Amino acid sequence: SDPPNFQNFNNTGNAQRLFTRLEYNATDRDNFRLTANLGRTARDIPNLLSQEQNGQNQRSFLKDASVNLQWQHIFGPKVVTEVTPFFRTSAA
């Protein structure tokens, strides 16, 4: 980890996120839900004065995504089951 640099050379960044959820009631006893998340973060790594003078320009990129599909079934007034497979990935 780089030490703090109070001169703030090359110190910018941004992030984007997307979230969505879709629900479908197939029957009185079956419910489906699809949830998805996507994200991206891009930021510059702050420079020391010597790095800035030498034109150094380091960046960090992070990407992530997840999706899950839930099925809920009501067997009766006291028995409910849920199944939720999911997928998640991230990269730096």
N, C-alpha and C positions, 0 to 999 in steps of 0.2 A: 504494500500500500504506500502510495506517495505521501510525503508529509504535506501539511496545509501550505498553500501558497496564497498569501494575502494580496499579491499583486494581480491575481486573476487573469493571467495570460491564457488565451486559448480555453476559456471556461464557458462553454455553451452546451445546450442539450435540448432534447425534446422527446416526448413520448406520445404514443397513440394507443388507444384501447378500443375494442369493439366487443360488445356483449349482446347476445340474443337468446331468447328462450321461447320455444313454441310448445304449446300444449294442445293435446287432442283427446277428447273424451270419446273413445270408440263405442263404449256401451256404458250402462249404469255401473258396471263393475270393472271396466278396464280403462285406464288412463295412461297416455303416453306423453313424455316430456323430453324434448331435445334441447340441450343447453350447449352453447358454443362461446368460447372466449378466444380472441386473438389480440396479440400485443406486440409492440415494437418500441424499443428505447434506443436512441442514438445520442451519444454525448462525447464531447471532447475531454481528453485528459489534461488537466491544468499543467502548464509549463512553468519551469523556473525561468528566470531572466536569461540565463545562458542558453537554455533550450530554445526559447523564443528567438533569440538573436541568431541561432543557427538554423532557423526555419523548421524546427521539429513540430510535427503535427500528428499526435497520436489520437486515435478515436476508439470508442467502445460501442459495439452494437449488440443488442440482445433481442431475440425474437422468441415468442412463446405462443402456444396454442393448446387448447383443450376442447374436447367434445365428449359429452356423455348423453346416453339415451336411457331414460328410465321407463320401466313398465311397472304399473301398480295394478294389482288385481285384488278385488274384494271377494273373498269366499263366503263371508257371512258377517254378522254383526260383531264377532269377536276375533275373526281371522282375516288378516290382510298380509299380502306379500309384496315385496318390491325387489326388482332386479335392475341393477344399474351398471352396465359395462361402460368403461371410459377409456379415453386415449389422451395422453398429454405428452407434449414435446417442448423442448427449449434448446436454443443454440446461442452461443456467444461468439 
